[in-house]
Amino acid sequence: MSAATPLAQDRRRASIEGIVGLTRPDMERVNALILSMAGSNVELIPRIAEHLISSGGKRLRPMLTIASALAFGYEGGNHVKLAASVEFLHTATLLHDDVVDESDLRRGTETARTIWGNQASVLVGDYLLGQAFKMMVEVGSMRALAILSNASAVIAEGEVWQLSAAKHMTTSEADYLAVIDAKTAALFAAATEVGPVIAGADEAMQVAMRRYGRDLGLAFQLVDDVLDYDGSAQALGKNVGDDFREGKITLPVILAFARGDEGERAFWRRAMEEGRNDDAALEEAAALLRRHGALEETKARARGYGASAREAVESLPPSPARQALADVVDFCIDRIV
């Protein structure tokens, strides 16, 4: 059954509805805090922040922080500040990413850099990072601060690493997986680890939630890699083919390049390294990925990380929060059903 059928769409909605319902009261507080902390007497700051914050994202990462705290019976209010911090870290990364990638659209909406320019986008991203760290400090947990501040540094490192690997067909599988581990999985891991930390859960549970978040993040990114060549803008949250046009070397491309003949490898070099990547080239790229099973192999890798994430979360005590966290994995993987 294809992903376009009503049954598959219902399953996707149901998969994320558990965590949406579970976290709704706390997420209302998170959203209010986000709007408050994005305020400034400098008019451009709230305008740009509101533009991105209201652009239709699912707020999955802060929901994971809330759910991971509730899974261990947390009853305080610091999970709200940490969830808002996680969302600000993510939002700042998106602002910076769009500048680096020269992206014009995100989730079908013009990017901030397109409207206000690169300089304003970078500086507002920096402002949001500062506000994120302010909220982390207010929580008063050195362990939570260490986890999120480390994630911020790792994400930046991953972005630089990806920039250096872009448009180079010599990028290996190991290099690419290290990039997405830093660029994407690190924030998922931090978002889910701080919950049990502030709830006072034991070390084993903190490790389990860190593993859950990391593997979910890896699965999430690999699914995005597939959808860039075999999906829709709605499912992906950006234009299909953007990674290809930007010369990003993702796992499907690495696999197809390794399995192709010399003529096909020459095509990939022209497209990715020389920028000859028009719509016709995108169609040829997608055909080569299918021919060599690169998309199916990437899907299999995503499912493998998803299974590992499920295994990690199943070590938690039974609760609605545990079920909601497990359902998020299904939501992620169902995008490529």
N, C-alpha and C positions, 0 to 999 in steps of 0.2 A: 504494500500500500504506500503510495507516495505521500510526501509531507504536505501536499496541497489539499488532501482530503479533509472534510470536516472533522472526522474522527481524530486524525492526527493533530489538528489544530486544537480540538477540545482537550486532548491529552497534554499538550504544551501549556495551555492555560491552567489546567488543573495542577500541573507540576509545580508552578511557581505560586499558585494561589495559596498554598499552605503557609509559606513564609510571609507572603503579603498580609494574610489575615492575622497571623501570629504577632507580627511586628507592627501592625497598623497604629496602635495607640502610641508606642514609643517613636515610630517614624514621624508621626505628626509633631512630636516634640523636636525630633532631629531637624525636620524641615523648617520649623520656626527658628531654631538656633542657627541654621545655615543662613537664613535670610538676615538674621540679626548680625551675625559675624561677617557677612559680606557687605554690610553697610559701611559707608565712609562719607566724609565731607567732600571728598574728591569725586565729583559726579560720575566720571567715567568708570570708576571701580564697580559700584553697584550695577550700573547698566550692563557692563560686560559680564559680570558674575551672574546676574539674573538671566541674561541671554542664554548662557550655557546651562545653568541650573534648571531652567524651565524648558529645555529643548527636547524633553521626551524620554530621557534615560530611565531605566528601571530602578536605579538606586540599589542595585544588587549588593554591592560591597558593604554599605552601611547596614543593610538588612541582615547580612551575614554576621556582622558584629553584634547586633542586637540579639539575634537568635542564638549565637554561641554563648552569650552571657546567660540568657534565659534557660539554656539547656542545663546549666549547673545551678539553677535556683537563685540567680542574682536578683536582689531586690532594691538596690540603690539606684542612683541616677547617673553615675559616671559612664555607663555604657552609652548614654545618649551623646555625651561630649566626645567619646572615642569614635562613635559612629559618624558624627559630623566631621571629625578630624579626618577619618578615612575618606569621606566623600570629598573633602577639600583637597586632599593629596591627589585623589583621582582626577578631580576637575582641573587642578593646576597642571597635571601631566597632560591632559587633553589639550589645554591651551598651548602648551609648549610643543606637543606633538604636531599640532596642525600647522604651526609655524615651520618646524623642521621639514615636515612632509609637503608643505605648500598646498594643503588641502583646502578646497573651496566649500565642501559640504560635509556636514556631520549629522547623521540621522535625518537626512533630507532637508536640513536647514543650513543656511549660510554660516560658515564658521566666523568666529569673532575676528580673526585676522583679515577676512575678506571685507568685513564691515568697518572695523576700526584700525586695521593695520597690524603689522607684526610687533612693533615696539610696544603698543598698548597691551597686546595679548600676553607678551612675555612678562611685562611688569605687573599686570593684574594676576597672572599665575604666581608670581613671586609673593604678592600680597596675600593670596589665599594660602600659600605654604606657611607664611608667618602666622596667620590666624589659626591654622591647624596646630602648629606647635604651641601656640598660646593656650588652646583648649587642652592639649595633652598635659601641659604643665599643671593646669588647674585641677586635673584629675588626681594628681599627687602620687601616682604609682610609677616609681622609677623603672620597674620592669616593663610596664606598658609603654612608657616613653622610649625605652631602649628598643623595644620591638618595632614601633612605628618609625622612629628616627632612622633605625638601620634600614628599614624597608625603603624609606625615602632616598637614602644614599644608593642602595642597590638598584632602584628603579632608574635613577639618573645614570648610573654606570651602564645599565642595560641599554639605555637610549643611545649613549655614546658608542657602545659596542655595535648596536644595530646600524648606526650611521656609518661606521667604518666598514661594515660588512655589505652595506647596500651597493648594488650594482656590481658585485664581485662574484662571479660564478665559482670561485674557488672556495666559497663558504661551505664548510662541512656540516653534516648532521649534528655532530657534537657541538660545534660552534653555535648553530642555530638554536638548539635546545637550551644551551646556556643563556642565550640572549632572551628567550621568552621566559625562562625561569626567573631571570632578573626583572625583565620589563613588565611582565604580566603576573606571573605566579607569586612574586614576592608580596604584592599588596593583598592578594587573596589570602595568603598564608598569615600575614600580620593581622588582617581584619578578623580572622577567625580565632587566632591565638589570644588576642587581648581579652576576649570574653571570659574564658576560663581563668585567666590571670586575675582579673579584678573580682571574679567570683570566688577566688581562693581554692580552685580545684587543684588536685595534685599534679605533679610533673608529668605523669603518664598521660593524663587527660590533655594537658597543654600540648604535649608532643603529638598526640592523636589529632587534635584540632589544627595544629600547624600543618601536619601531613594532609589532612582533609583539604584545607584551603589551597595548599600548593598544588596538589594533584587536580583539584577542580580548576584552578587557574590555567594549568597546562592544557587540560582538556578543552577549556573555553577558548584558548588561543588557537589550538589546532583545528577546532570546529570553524573558527573565523577564517583560517587559512583555506579551508575547503570552500566555504561560502563565497570567498572572493572570486572563485572561478565557477562555482556551481550553486549559486544562491540568488537571493533577491536583496535589494537595498533595504527593504523592511526588516528582513531577518538579520542582516549584517550590521545595520546602523550606519552605513555609509555607502558610497557608490560601489557597485560590483566592479571589480577590475582595478580598483584604486591601488592595491599593492603592486599589481603588475605594472601599471603606468608609472608608479614611483620607483620601480626597479628594486622592490623589496624581495630578497631571496628567502622564500618561505619553504617549509618542508616539502610540499608537493613539487615545487620547482626543483629542489635539490634531488629528489628521487627520480623525477623524469629526466633530468640532465644526466644522472649517473647511468640510467638504463637506456638512454638514447644512442643512436649512431652519430657519426661525426657531423653529418648534415644537420641533424636535430640540435646537436650541441652548438653548432654555429648559429642556428636560429636563436637559441637562448642567449648567446653572447650578444648578438645584434639587438635583441629586444631589451635585455636587462642592463647590459653594460653601455650600449650605444644609444639607448633611448628610442629605438625604432619599434614603438609599441602602440600603434594605432588600433582601431577596432578590429581590423582584419587580423592583425598580429595576435590580439587577445583571443579571437576565435581559434586561431591555429594553436596557441598555447593551451587552451582548454582541451582541444582535441588530442594533443600530445600527452597531457596529463591523464586523460581517460585511456589512451592507448596503452600506456605503461602502468596502469593501475595505481598511479600516484595518489589520486584522490581517495580511492578505496583504502590504500595503505595508511594514509593520514587519518581517515575515519577510524580505522582499527586501532591506531595509536591513541586517538582521543578516547575511544571506548575503554582501552586499557587503563588510562589514567582515571577515567570515570569510575571504573570498578575498584581501583585502589582507594579513591576518595570515599566511596560507599563503605568499603571495608573499614576504613579509619573511623567513620562516624558511627558505625554499628557497635563500636566498643564503648560508646556512651551509654549511660543509664537510659532505659526506655522513657520517652516523653514526646509530647507534640512537637517540641523544638527539634528533637533528633529526627523525627519523621520529616519535618519541613526541610531540614538541611539535606537529608537524603533525596528528597524530591527535587531540590535544586540541581542535583547532578543529572537527574532524568531530563529536566528542562533544558539543560545545556546540550546534552547528547541528542535529544529529540530534534534539535534544529537541523540535523543531517540525516534524519530517518528517511 
